[in-house]
Amino acid sequence: MRREPLIEVVSPAQMAMVNFRYSPEGMDETARDALNARFSRRMIESGYAGVFTTELQGKKVLRICAPHPEATEHDMRETVRRLTAICREEIRMNDTTNR
């Protein structure tokens, strides 16, 4: 996650849980909060993973919690990969709309 420039890790992983958000440059905090809420909704609607939001340090963040004993590192990486794809798609759509 830390290698992805769009991701801000808000609290590092502990006890199978990590809190992070997508934080594109040039976007204010209100827009970032709304963006991350949309990502959560889209991931839940996809049926792939239940990535929910919470607030930490005054920011809306995404929370991945993987306590299931069959959850693998691959599962977590795939969840983040899918979220990042959603983020890039939203940024492209936003750029197209604002031209």
Buried (B, 14 or more C-beta within 10 A) or exposed (E): BEEBEBBBBBEEBEEEEBBBBBBBEEBEEEEBBEBBEBBBBBBEEEEBBEBBBEEEEEBBBBBBBBEEEEBEEEBBEEBBEBBBEBBEEBBEEBEEEEE
